[in-house]
Amino acid sequence: MRWAVILSVWGMVAGFLALLWFAWDLPRPEDALGATRRPSVTMLAADGALLATSGDLYGETVRLRDLPAHLPAAFVAIEDRRFRDHAGLDVIGVARALVANLTAGRVVQGGSTITQQLAKNLFLTPERSLRRKVQEALLALWLEHRFSKDELLTIYLNRVYLGAGTFGVDAAARLYFGVPARGLSIAQSAVLAGLPRAPSRLNPRVNPSAAVGRAVEVLDAMAETGAITAAQALTEAERIRFARPPSRDAGWFADWVRDGLAERAPPGTDLLLRTTLDTRLQAAVEARIEALLAGPGRAAGVAQGAVVAMEAATGAVRAMAGGRDYRSSPFNRATQARRQPGSAFKPFVFLAALEAGATPDDEVSDAPVSLGGWAPGNGAWRARGAITLEDALAHSVNTAAVRIMQRAGGPRAVAASAGRAGLPGPLPREASIALGTAEVTLLDLVAGYAPFANGGNRVAPFGIAEARAEGRAVAWLPAAPAPAIAPEHAAAMLRMLGAVVARGTGRAASVPGLAVAGKTGTTQDNRDAWFIGIAGGLVIGVWLGNDDARPMEGVAGGGLPARLFREILEAARG
C-alpha cells in the first residue's frame, strides 16, 4: 500500500506536470473566439449571386433555426454521428475509425469530433503533433463545457473552411451554388458537408467530379443515419449542379465599389455588400462589347470600349465594363479615363439655352460662324439658313451650337448648367466648350444625362444597395436625388434627344417598340466615339476608341457606339 500511495502521488505529480507542459501556451479561448475572423469584403449582385470577394470569404452569420434541417444533418452524418452523445471526445468514434482504416489499408475515416475540428479551426495551427492533439482535446472539452450542442454546431457551420477561401456554409453556398445557406437543397448541402475532409482537393470549382463523388458518400451517410431515405439519396445525387463562376469582367465594377469602402466601412469587420449590379444586363454588356470589338470594331481599328448602364431615377449603376477584358487590362476606362466627349456634350449647351428662355422650336442660323479667328465646321451638313433648336441638336450642327451657346450667356453659363446637371469640373470657359472640348469620364457623362430622363433631378452614381457588417445592417444610404433643373426643361431636353434617335445622327440606336433618346459624339480624327442613350428607365453610355488615342477608321458616335447601345438593349430584353 505504501508503494501504491507513493506511485499514485508521483503519478499525479507527473500527470500535472504533463498537463502543464501541454497547456502552458494554450490560447485563451475567450480571446480567440473574438479574434479568429479576418476582415473581408463579399460583394453580391442585385439578385444575390456572388460577384466578388477580397480576403477570406465569410457570408452572413447564420443561426441553426434559420437553416434547412438537412444542412446540419449532412455535416453530422459524415463528420460526427455521435455529436449529440459525446462530451467533446468520442472514444467509440475513434475505435470505429481505427477499425475502418485498418480494414481498408488506408485512411478512409477520421476520428475527430465536430467539437475537436472546431477547436482546431478556431484556436490552433495545422501542425501535426502529439502536443497539438492533446491541446485540441483540452479545448474541445472546454468548448463542450462552455457551449450547448446547438451553439457549437452553429459556430462550426459559420466558421468551417470549405475551400476557395470560403469560411462558413453561407459563403460557400453563395460561391458554389449562387444561393444563401437557407436556400440550400439536400444535394447542395451534401456537397458542402463533404468538403471539410479535403477542401482544396474537393473544391467544386477545381474538381467537380471529386466533389460529386464525395457528396454521394455524404448522401449515403445521411440515409444510414435516417436523415433522408435511401430513395432520396439516389434522387438527390442526380440533382447535383454547380453555379457558373462569376464573370471576371465585372471586376471593373467591383474595383469601383471597393475604392470607396475605406472611408465608410466599420474598421476591422467583415462586410457583406449587396450591390446594384444587374447580372443579366452585365452579361449582355460583356457579350456584345466583345462581339463588336472582335468583328466590325477590329476591321475599323477599334481596340477598346467601355459601357456604363445607370438607373436614371436613382443613380444605381446596373452594369459596367471598363474595357474589353478585365484579366488583361484592369484599368477602368469608364471611371478613370478622361476624354473629350465631342458632340455628346452639346445637350448641356442646349440646356443652358432653355434656361435662358429658349424653346426647342426657336430657330437658329446654321451659317458659318467665326469667333476670334476660330471657325468651326459642320462636316457634311449643308446649311439651310435657319433651323430649329431641335433640328440643330438632332443633326449635331456645330455652327448652330456655337450660336446657341452665345444666346445662353456664353461658356460660363454652359459650364454652370452642366455642373448643375451633375457633370463635375473643371470645365473650360472658352467657346470651344460648345463642341465638347471638356474632358470627362464616361460615368460622369452618363450621370449628367440622368436629369433629362428623370424629370430634372441630379443623381450621384452608386454601386452599393445594402451593407452588413458581421451580420448587422450598416447605414449606407446613397446621396438622395436632388432637383437640379426645371422639370419643363428636362422634358424639353428629352424631346430633343428623342429627335436625335428618331431622325438625326443617332438613328442606329433605335429599338422598335421602345422609346429611345440620346446623343452621339465624335472627336477630332475619329479618336473617340460616344453614344449616351436613354431607354427603359436607364441611361446607357458607350465609348469606343484606343488607349493610345490612335484614330479609328471612320468610326463616329452614330455608327458603332449607337449600334452597340441598341444591341445591348436588345440582348437584355431578349
NORJO-V314237 format. One record per residue. RES is the residue in three letters. SS is DSSP state (hx for helix, st for strand, lp for the rest). PSI is psi in degrees with one decimal (NA if undefined). D_FIRST is the distance of its C-alpha to the first C-alpha in Angstrom with 2 decimals. Layout:
BEGIN
res=[RES,RES]
ss=[SS,SS]
psi=[PSI,PSI]
d_first=[D_FIRST,D_FIRST]
END
This chain:
BEGIN
res=[MET,ARG,TRP,ALA,VAL,ILE,LEU,SER,VAL,TRP,GLY,MET,VAL,ALA,GLY,PHE,LEU,ALA,LEU,LEU,TRP,PHE,ALA,TRP,ASP,LEU,PRO,ARG,PRO,GLU,ASP,ALA,LEU,GLY,ALA,THR,ARG,ARG,PRO,SER,VAL,THR,MET,LEU,ALA,ALA,ASP,GLY,ALA,LEU,LEU,ALA,THR,SER,GLY,ASP,LEU,TYR,GLY,GLU,THR,VAL,ARG,LEU,ARG,ASP,LEU,PRO,ALA,HIS,LEU,PRO,ALA,ALA,PHE,VAL,ALA,ILE,GLU,ASP,ARG,ARG,PHE,ARG,ASP,HIS,ALA,GLY,LEU,ASP,VAL,ILE,GLY,VAL,ALA,ARG,ALA,LEU,VAL,ALA,ASN,LEU,THR,ALA,GLY,ARG,VAL,VAL,GLN,GLY,GLY,SER,THR,ILE,THR,GLN,GLN,LEU,ALA,LYS,ASN,LEU,PHE,LEU,THR,PRO,GLU,ARG,SER,LEU,ARG,ARG,LYS,VAL,GLN,GLU,ALA,LEU,LEU,ALA,LEU,TRP,LEU,GLU,HIS,ARG,PHE,SER,LYS,ASP,GLU,LEU,LEU,THR,ILE,TYR,LEU,ASN,ARG,VAL,TYR,LEU,GLY,ALA,GLY,THR,PHE,GLY,VAL,ASP,ALA,ALA,ALA,ARG,LEU,TYR,PHE,GLY,VAL,PRO,ALA,ARG,GLY,LEU,SER,ILE,ALA,GLN,SER,ALA,VAL,LEU,ALA,GLY,LEU,PRO,ARG,ALA,PRO,SER,ARG,LEU,ASN,PRO,ARG,VAL,ASN,PRO,SER,ALA,ALA,VAL,GLY,ARG,ALA,VAL,GLU,VAL,LEU,ASP,ALA,MET,ALA,GLU,THR,GLY,ALA,ILE,THR,ALA,ALA,GLN,ALA,LEU,THR,GLU,ALA,GLU,ARG,ILE,ARG,PHE,ALA,ARG,PRO,PRO,SER,ARG,ASP,ALA,GLY,TRP,PHE,ALA,ASP,TRP,VAL,ARG,ASP,GLY,LEU,ALA,GLU,ARG,ALA,PRO,PRO,GLY,THR,ASP,LEU,LEU,LEU,ARG,THR,THR,LEU,ASP,THR,ARG,LEU,GLN,ALA,ALA,VAL,GLU,ALA,ARG,ILE,GLU,ALA,LEU,LEU,ALA,GLY,PRO,GLY,ARG,ALA,ALA,GLY,VAL,ALA,GLN,GLY,ALA,VAL,VAL,ALA,MET,GLU,ALA,ALA,THR,GLY,ALA,VAL,ARG,ALA,MET,ALA,GLY,GLY,ARG,ASP,TYR,ARG,SER,SER,PRO,PHE,ASN,ARG,ALA,THR,GLN,ALA,ARG,ARG,GLN,PRO,GLY,SER,ALA,PHE,LYS,PRO,PHE,VAL,PHE,LEU,ALA,ALA,LEU,GLU,ALA,GLY,ALA,THR,PRO,ASP,ASP,GLU,VAL,SER,ASP,ALA,PRO,VAL,SER,LEU,GLY,GLY,TRP,ALA,PRO,GLY,ASN,GLY,ALA,TRP,ARG,ALA,ARG,GLY,ALA,ILE,THR,LEU,GLU,ASP,ALA,LEU,ALA,HIS,SER,VAL,ASN,THR,ALA,ALA,VAL,ARG,ILE,MET,GLN,ARG,ALA,GLY,GLY,PRO,ARG,ALA,VAL,ALA,ALA,SER,ALA,GLY,ARG,ALA,GLY,LEU,PRO,GLY,PRO,LEU,PRO,ARG,GLU,ALA,SER,ILE,ALA,LEU,GLY,THR,ALA,GLU,VAL,THR,LEU,LEU,ASP,LEU,VAL,ALA,GLY,TYR,ALA,PRO,PHE,ALA,ASN,GLY,GLY,ASN,ARG,VAL,ALA,PRO,PHE,GLY,ILE,ALA,GLU,ALA,ARG,ALA,GLU,GLY,ARG,ALA,VAL,ALA,TRP,LEU,PRO,ALA,ALA,PRO,ALA,PRO,ALA,ILE,ALA,PRO,GLU,HIS,ALA,ALA,ALA,MET,LEU,ARG,MET,LEU,GLY,ALA,VAL,VAL,ALA,ARG,GLY,THR,GLY,ARG,ALA,ALA,SER,VAL,PRO,GLY,LEU,ALA,VAL,ALA,GLY,LYS,THR,GLY,THR,THR,GLN,ASP,ASN,ARG,ASP,ALA,TRP,PHE,ILE,GLY,ILE,ALA,GLY,GLY,LEU,VAL,ILE,GLY,VAL,TRP,LEU,GLY,ASN,ASP,ASP,ALA,ARG,PRO,MET,GLU,GLY,VAL,ALA,GLY,GLY,GLY,LEU,PRO,ALA,ARG,LEU,PHE,ARG,GLU,ILE,LEU,GLU,ALA,ALA,ARG,GLY]
ss=[lp,hx,hx,hx,hx,hx,hx,hx,hx,hx,hx,hx,hx,hx,hx,hx,hx,hx,hx,hx,hx,hx,hx,lp,lp,lp,lp,lp,hx,hx,hx,hx,hx,lp,lp,lp,lp,lp,lp,lp,st,st,st,st,lp,lp,lp,lp,lp,st,st,st,st,st,lp,lp,st,st,lp,lp,lp,lp,lp,hx,hx,hx,lp,lp,hx,hx,hx,hx,hx,hx,hx,hx,hx,hx,hx,lp,lp,lp,lp,lp,lp,lp,lp,lp,lp,lp,hx,hx,hx,hx,hx,hx,hx,hx,hx,hx,hx,hx,hx,hx,lp,lp,lp,lp,lp,lp,lp,lp,lp,hx,hx,hx,hx,hx,hx,hx,hx,hx,hx,lp,lp,lp,lp,lp,lp,hx,hx,hx,hx,hx,hx,hx,hx,hx,hx,hx,hx,hx,hx,hx,hx,hx,lp,lp,hx,hx,hx,hx,hx,hx,hx,hx,hx,hx,hx,lp,st,lp,lp,lp,lp,st,st,lp,hx,hx,hx,hx,hx,hx,hx,hx,hx,lp,lp,lp,hx,hx,hx,lp,lp,hx,hx,hx,hx,hx,hx,hx,hx,lp,lp,lp,lp,lp,lp,lp,lp,lp,lp,lp,lp,lp,lp,hx,hx,hx,hx,hx,hx,hx,hx,hx,hx,hx,hx,hx,hx,hx,hx,hx,hx,lp,lp,lp,lp,hx,hx,hx,hx,hx,hx,hx,hx,lp,lp,lp,lp,lp,lp,lp,lp,lp,lp,hx,hx,hx,hx,hx,hx,hx,hx,hx,hx,hx,hx,lp,hx,hx,hx,hx,lp,lp,lp,lp,lp,lp,st,st,st,st,st,lp,lp,lp,hx,hx,hx,hx,hx,hx,hx,hx,hx,hx,hx,hx,hx,hx,hx,hx,lp,hx,hx,hx,hx,lp,lp,lp,lp,st,st,st,st,st,st,st,st,lp,lp,lp,lp,st,st,st,st,st,st,lp,lp,lp,lp,lp,lp,lp,lp,lp,lp,lp,lp,lp,lp,lp,lp,lp,st,st,lp,hx,hx,hx,hx,hx,hx,hx,hx,hx,hx,hx,hx,hx,hx,lp,lp,lp,lp,lp,lp,lp,st,st,st,lp,lp,lp,lp,lp,st,lp,lp,st,lp,lp,lp,lp,lp,lp,lp,lp,lp,lp,lp,st,st,st,hx,hx,hx,hx,hx,hx,lp,lp,lp,hx,hx,hx,hx,hx,hx,hx,hx,hx,hx,hx,lp,lp,hx,hx,hx,hx,hx,hx,hx,hx,hx,hx,hx,lp,lp,lp,lp,lp,lp,lp,lp,lp,hx,hx,hx,hx,hx,lp,lp,lp,st,st,lp,hx,hx,hx,hx,hx,hx,hx,hx,hx,hx,hx,hx,hx,lp,lp,st,st,lp,lp,lp,st,lp,st,st,st,st,st,st,lp,lp,st,st,st,lp,lp,lp,lp,lp,lp,lp,st,st,lp,lp,lp,hx,hx,hx,hx,hx,hx,hx,hx,hx,hx,hx,hx,hx,hx,hx,hx,hx,lp,lp,lp,hx,hx,hx,lp,st,lp,lp,st,lp,st,st,st,st,st,st,st,lp,hx,hx,hx,lp,st,st,st,st,st,st,st,st,lp,lp,st,st,st,st,st,st,st,st,lp,lp,lp,lp,lp,lp,lp,lp,lp,lp,lp,hx,hx,hx,hx,hx,hx,hx,hx,hx,hx,hx,hx,hx,hx,hx,hx,hx,lp]
psi=[-36.8,-48.9,-32.7,-42.7,-44.5,-47.6,-37.2,-44.2,-50.7,-31.4,-41.9,-39.3,-46.3,-41.1,-41.0,-42.8,-39.3,-43.5,-40.1,-40.1,-39.4,-31.7,-4.6,-30.6,21.5,133.6,150.7,114.3,-39.5,-40.5,-41.9,-35.4,-30.8,-2.8,11.6,-21.3,124.1,140.1,138.9,165.0,125.4,125.7,130.5,148.3,175.3,-29.4,6.4,-6.4,143.8,130.2,-50.8,157.1,156.2,137.8,-165.7,140.8,119.2,138.1,-156.9,146.7,120.8,151.5,148.0,-39.7,-17.3,-6.7,151.3,141.7,-29.4,-16.8,-58.3,-32.0,-35.6,-43.7,-42.7,-40.7,-38.8,-24.9,-32.5,81.6,-26.8,24.0,-41.1,-10.8,-25.4,172.5,28.5,-33.9,134.1,95.3,-39.7,-41.2,-39.3,-44.2,-42.7,-43.0,-39.1,-44.7,-44.5,-39.5,-40.5,-38.9,-40.4,-18.3,10.1,172.1,110.0,-9.6,139.6,159.3,-0.4,140.2,167.3,-37.7,-40.9,-42.8,-40.1,-42.5,-44.6,-45.2,-35.6,-38.6,-21.8,167.6,167.0,4.0,138.0,105.8,162.1,-40.9,-44.4,-37.3,-39.0,-43.5,-39.4,-43.6,-43.0,-43.1,-34.5,-41.2,-41.1,-43.0,-42.9,-33.3,-34.7,-34.0,157.0,168.4,-42.4,-39.3,-41.9,-43.0,-36.6,-46.8,-44.0,-47.7,-23.9,-16.2,-14.1,137.6,128.3,27.6,161.0,31.0,10.5,138.1,123.3,152.5,-30.5,-44.2,-45.1,-38.0,-41.8,-38.2,-49.4,-27.4,-9.0,23.8,157.0,164.2,-34.9,-12.0,11.4,140.1,175.9,-45.5,-43.6,-38.6,-38.5,-37.3,-47.5,-41.1,-22.7,-9.1,-34.3,-28.5,-45.1,78.0,-37.4,-44.4,-32.8,5.4,120.6,-26.6,-27.0,-44.0,76.2,-34.3,-40.1,-37.9,-39.9,-44.1,-43.0,-37.2,-36.4,-39.9,-41.2,-43.7,-40.4,-41.1,-38.5,-37.2,-38.8,-33.2,-5.7,6.5,-35.2,171.1,165.7,-35.2,-40.7,-41.2,-42.5,-43.7,-45.0,-32.3,-30.2,-8.8,3.1,120.1,150.2,143.3,150.1,143.1,145.9,149.5,133.9,-17.8,-18.3,1.3,-31.1,-44.1,-45.2,-41.9,-41.5,-43.4,-42.6,-28.9,-30.7,10.5,-38.4,-36.0,-23.2,-21.0,139.3,132.8,140.8,22.1,153.3,133.5,135.9,115.6,124.3,116.2,178.1,0.4,130.5,109.7,-35.7,-45.1,-39.4,-42.2,-39.2,-42.2,-48.7,-44.5,-43.5,-35.9,-37.7,-43.1,-41.1,-43.2,-30.5,-22.2,-101.9,-30.4,-43.7,-42.1,-26.9,9.3,31.5,120.6,-23.3,162.6,166.3,147.9,139.3,130.3,125.0,142.1,120.1,-36.1,-29.3,-28.0,3.3,123.6,120.5,-22.1,150.0,127.1,118.1,12.8,-163.1,-37.6,112.3,-35.9,-34.8,-21.0,94.4,-1.7,129.4,102.3,-9.9,-27.0,-19.3,-21.4,124.3,122.8,161.5,132.1,-7.6,-140.6,-10.7,-11.9,-18.3,-32.5,-30.0,-27.4,-45.8,-32.6,-43.4,-37.3,-41.9,-41.1,-19.2,2.1,-3.6,165.9,161.3,-24.2,-5.4,153.3,153.2,146.6,141.1,17.8,165.1,149.6,148.2,130.5,106.9,35.8,-7.5,122.7,93.7,146.6,173.7,10.7,-129.0,-0.6,131.4,123.3,138.9,-7.4,-59.5,136.3,160.9,160.9,-36.9,-43.7,-34.5,-40.0,-41.3,-39.3,4.2,54.2,115.5,-46.5,-36.5,-39.5,-37.8,-42.3,-38.4,-37.4,-42.0,-40.4,-35.1,-15.1,7.1,-177.1,-37.3,-39.3,-39.2,-45.5,-38.7,-42.1,-42.3,-39.7,-40.4,-36.0,-21.7,4.2,113.9,156.2,-168.1,144.9,140.4,149.5,44.9,165.5,-29.2,-11.2,-27.9,-24.9,12.3,44.3,-5.8,147.3,128.5,164.9,160.4,-41.8,-41.3,-40.9,-40.6,-44.7,-35.6,-27.0,-17.6,-41.5,-27.3,-25.6,-18.1,13.1,8.6,8.2,136.1,136.1,154.4,124.7,136.4,158.9,-3.4,120.3,-31.1,142.5,140.7,136.0,117.1,37.8,-7.2,140.6,139.2,133.5,118.6,50.6,132.2,164.8,132.0,144.5,141.2,139.7,130.9,-40.3,157.6,140.7,-36.6,-32.0,-37.1,-42.4,-40.0,-39.5,-40.2,-38.0,-45.5,-37.9,-29.1,-35.6,-30.5,-42.2,-36.1,-41.1,9.6,-143.2,-12.2,24.9,-28.5,-13.2,-4.2,136.1,117.9,133.6,5.3,131.4,119.0,135.3,160.3,-176.4,140.3,161.7,135.9,132.7,174.7,137.6,22.8,41.7,-30.0,139.8,131.7,151.9,124.2,113.9,156.4,124.0,141.5,34.1,1.9,151.7,121.2,120.9,138.3,133.9,137.5,142.6,-159.8,144.9,-31.3,13.2,22.7,134.6,144.2,165.3,89.6,15.8,118.9,165.7,-31.6,-1.4,-107.3,-39.9,-44.6,-38.0,-42.3,-41.1,-48.0,-43.3,-35.9,-45.3,-43.9,-40.8,-39.2,-34.3,-33.1,NA]
d_first=[0.00,3.78,5.46,4.86,6.06,8.48,9.72,10.23,12.13,14.08,14.72,16.21,18.18,19.43,20.33,22.11,23.98,24.95,26.19,28.04,29.62,30.78,32.08,33.57,37.08,36.86,40.26,40.63,41.29,43.69,45.80,45.78,46.96,50.04,50.80,50.48,54.09,56.72,60.25,62.48,65.84,66.56,70.19,71.36,74.94,76.75,75.67,71.96,71.88,69.86,72.28,70.40,67.12,66.09,62.57,59.70,60.94,59.53,61.35,61.34,58.02,57.61,55.84,54.17,56.49,59.53,58.63,59.53,56.57,56.77,56.02,52.37,51.98,52.99,50.37,47.59,48.71,48.66,45.98,43.27,43.87,40.65,41.46,41.60,38.28,35.72,34.32,35.55,33.59,34.42,31.92,34.31,37.20,35.53,34.74,38.32,39.78,37.75,39.10,42.62,42.62,41.37,43.99,46.76,45.82,46.21,45.08,46.75,44.34,42.15,38.82,39.25,39.81,42.78,40.50,39.13,42.74,43.73,41.01,42.18,45.85,45.57,43.21,42.47,44.45,45.05,42.83,40.69,37.29,33.59,33.68,36.56,35.01,31.85,34.16,36.22,33.27,32.33,35.99,36.33,33.58,35.36,38.69,37.46,36.21,39.46,42.05,42.91,43.43,47.19,47.03,44.96,47.44,50.33,49.02,48.38,51.89,53.45,51.56,50.94,52.92,55.47,57.51,60.79,59.44,58.75,55.79,55.45,57.13,60.27,61.15,60.58,62.58,65.51,65.40,65.11,66.94,68.97,67.49,64.98,61.54,62.59,65.34,63.30,63.85,61.19,62.20,62.13,58.71,57.44,58.85,57.04,53.73,53.97,54.32,50.83,49.71,52.43,54.75,57.00,57.40,57.90,60.19,63.20,65.56,64.42,63.54,64.78,64.29,60.58,60.23,61.90,59.69,56.52,57.99,58.55,54.84,54.10,56.64,55.04,51.60,53.20,54.68,51.34,49.75,52.77,54.08,57.38,58.86,59.35,63.10,62.64,60.54,63.41,66.08,64.33,63.77,67.55,68.06,66.21,68.64,68.24,70.42,72.81,71.67,73.32,76.53,76.08,79.62,78.49,76.76,79.80,79.33,75.58,76.29,78.92,76.58,73.75,76.05,76.20,72.53,71.34,73.50,72.54,69.03,66.11,64.15,60.87,61.12,61.60,65.11,66.35,70.14,72.48,75.65,79.26,79.63,81.28,79.82,82.84,85.32,83.26,83.26,87.03,87.54,85.48,87.15,90.70,90.55,89.19,91.85,94.64,93.59,93.14,96.55,99.51,97.70,97.23,100.90,101.90,99.70,97.11,93.59,91.77,91.77,89.94,89.77,88.60,88.73,88.32,88.63,91.78,90.90,87.53,87.13,84.18,84.18,83.91,84.20,84.41,85.10,85.41,86.72,86.81,83.25,80.38,78.37,81.15,82.29,80.24,83.05,84.16,87.93,87.96,86.44,86.67,90.06,93.05,96.38,99.88,100.29,104.01,105.76,102.46,102.81,106.24,105.00,104.13,107.71,109.06,106.62,108.03,111.51,110.61,109.17,112.46,114.43,115.14,114.77,114.08,117.72,119.21,121.02,120.50,122.48,121.04,123.60,122.63,121.32,120.94,118.95,119.45,120.15,117.24,118.55,115.97,117.05,116.68,115.94,117.64,118.54,122.29,123.45,124.92,126.03,123.97,120.87,118.56,115.28,113.56,115.37,114.75,110.97,111.12,112.93,111.26,114.58,113.89,117.16,116.85,113.27,114.51,117.26,114.82,112.58,115.58,116.39,112.81,113.00,112.07,108.85,107.10,107.66,106.33,103.22,102.64,102.93,100.52,98.03,98.21,97.61,94.40,95.40,93.83,95.84,97.12,100.31,103.52,106.38,109.16,111.38,109.46,106.66,108.83,108.19,104.42,103.93,100.91,97.57,95.05,91.97,92.13,89.62,91.74,94.87,93.29,92.14,95.66,97.17,94.86,97.13,99.98,97.90,96.16,99.02,98.81,95.19,93.54,90.06,87.28,85.69,81.99,79.34,76.42,76.75,73.24,70.20,66.57,63.85,60.27,61.71,63.76,67.54,69.17,72.71,74.74,78.25,81.06,84.17,86.34,89.76,92.42,96.20,97.87,101.27,103.54,102.98,106.65,106.34,103.20,105.09,108.07,105.90,104.20,107.66,108.82,105.69,106.26,109.74,108.23,106.52,109.30,112.22,111.21,109.13,105.98,107.33,104.78,102.02,103.55,101.38,103.28,102.37,100.58,102.01,101.48,102.52,101.92,103.37,103.70,103.47,104.41,104.45,106.83,107.08,104.71,101.64,99.92,100.53,99.24,99.36,97.88,98.14,97.55,96.80,94.63,93.21,92.13,93.49,92.97,93.81,94.44,95.01,95.94,96.54,95.15,92.70,95.19,98.01,99.89,102.73,102.38,105.21,107.06,103.99,104.89,103.05,105.09,104.13,100.61,98.80,100.61,99.98,96.24,96.15,97.78,95.51,92.37,93.66,94.61,91.25,89.33,91.52,91.46]
END
